[in-house]
């Protein structure tokens, strides 16, 4: 498993700078593959359009993810330690217990396989 990293990718940098409006405007026209394994620690990402994105192995410690719809987002291996999650939707493959463990202890989230 890769450690979360800070990248030079333009879309990634928009999230690091908390420029959610510009991120949402540009996300469909730029490469989104560099969002994986990113370090989003302490960032305010509210209002981000996360639909269909891959945030696998990302690090969201202390990030504000309030109200984000992650239902079609890949969050496998992501860590949520102390993140703000009010009104956040998660993929059906993530159990409430898995989300709570990640929120409380920083464990990497594992998808439930049928």
C-alpha positions as CSV (number, residue, x, y, z in Angstrom):
1,X,0.0,0.0,0.0
2,X,1.3,3.4,-1.0
3,X,1.7,6.2,1.5
4,X,-0.5,9.3,0.8
5,X,1.5,11.8,-1.2
6,X,1.4,15.5,-2.2
7,X,1.3,15.7,-6.0
8,X,1.8,18.4,-8.6
9,X,-1.3,17.4,-10.6
10,X,-3.5,20.4,-11.4
11,X,-6.8,18.8,-10.1
12,X,-5.1,17.5,-7.0
13,X,-3.6,21.0,-6.3
14,X,-7.1,22.6,-6.6
15,X,-8.3,20.3,-3.8
16,X,-5.2,21.0,-1.7
17,X,-5.9,24.7,-2.1
18,X,-9.6,24.1,-1.2
19,X,-10.7,25.7,-4.6
20,X,-13.7,23.4,-4.9
21,X,-15.5,25.6,-7.4
22,X,-12.6,25.4,-9.9
23,X,-12.2,21.7,-9.2
24,X,-15.8,21.0,-10.0
25,X,-15.6,23.0,-13.2
26,X,-12.4,21.3,-14.4
27,X,-12.8,17.7,-13.2
28,X,-14.5,16.4,-16.3
29,X,-11.9,17.9,-18.7
30,X,-8.7,16.9,-16.9
31,X,-7.1,13.6,-15.9
32,X,-8.5,12.5,-12.5
33,X,-6.2,9.5,-12.0
34,X,-3.8,11.4,-9.8
35,X,-6.4,11.8,-7.0
36,X,-5.7,8.3,-5.8
37,X,-3.4,8.0,-2.8
38,X,-3.5,11.7,-2.2
39,X,-3.0,13.5,1.1
40,X,-6.1,15.6,1.8
41,X,-5.3,16.0,5.5
42,X,-7.2,19.0,7.1
43,X,-8.8,20.2,3.9
44,X,-12.3,21.6,3.6
45,X,-13.7,19.6,0.6
46,X,-17.4,20.4,1.1
47,X,-19.4,20.8,-2.1
48,X,-16.9,18.7,-4.1
49,X,-18.4,16.7,-6.9
50,X,-16.9,13.3,-6.1
51,X,-19.1,11.3,-8.5
52,X,-17.2,8.5,-10.3
53,X,-13.8,9.5,-8.9
54,X,-11.1,7.3,-7.5
55,X,-9.9,8.3,-4.0
56,X,-8.6,4.8,-3.2
57,X,-5.8,4.9,-0.5
58,X,-6.4,8.6,0.1
59,X,-5.8,10.2,3.5
60,X,-8.6,12.4,4.8
61,X,-7.5,13.0,8.4
62,X,-9.3,16.0,9.9
63,X,-10.8,16.9,6.5
64,X,-14.3,18.3,6.2
65,X,-16.2,16.0,3.9
66,X,-19.7,17.2,5.1
67,X,-22.4,16.7,2.6
68,X,-20.3,15.0,-0.1
69,X,-21.9,12.2,-2.1
70,X,-19.4,9.4,-2.4
71,X,-21.9,6.7,-3.5
72,X,-20.2,6.2,-6.8
73,X,-16.7,7.1,-5.6
74,X,-13.9,4.5,-5.0
75,X,-12.8,4.9,-1.3
76,X,-11.3,1.5,-0.8
77,X,-8.2,1.8,1.3
78,X,-9.0,5.5,2.3
79,X,-8.5,6.7,5.8
80,X,-10.9,9.1,7.6
81,X,-9.4,9.7,11.0
82,X,-11.3,12.5,12.7
83,X,-12.9,13.7,9.5
84,X,-16.2,15.7,9.5
85,X,-18.9,13.5,7.9
86,X,-22.2,15.2,8.6
87,X,-24.6,14.4,5.7
88,X,-22.0,12.4,3.8
89,X,-23.1,9.5,1.6
90,X,-20.9,6.5,1.2
91,X,-20.7,3.6,-1.2
92,X,-23.0,0.6,-0.3
93,X,-19.9,-1.6,-0.2
94,X,-18.7,0.2,2.9
95,X,-20.4,-0.9,6.1
96,X,-21.2,1.6,8.9
97,X,-18.8,-0.3,11.1
98,X,-16.0,0.0,8.6
99,X,-16.6,3.8,8.3
100,X,-16.7,4.2,12.1
101,X,-13.4,2.2,12.5
102,X,-11.7,4.5,10.0
103,X,-13.1,7.6,11.6
104,X,-12.2,6.6,15.1
105,X,-8.8,4.8,14.6
106,X,-7.7,5.7,11.0
107,X,-7.9,2.2,9.6
108,X,-8.0,1.9,5.9
109,X,-11.6,1.1,4.7
110,X,-12.2,-2.3,3.2
111,X,-15.1,-2.9,0.8
112,X,-17.6,-5.7,1.6
113,X,-17.6,-8.3,-1.2
114,X,-20.7,-10.3,-1.9
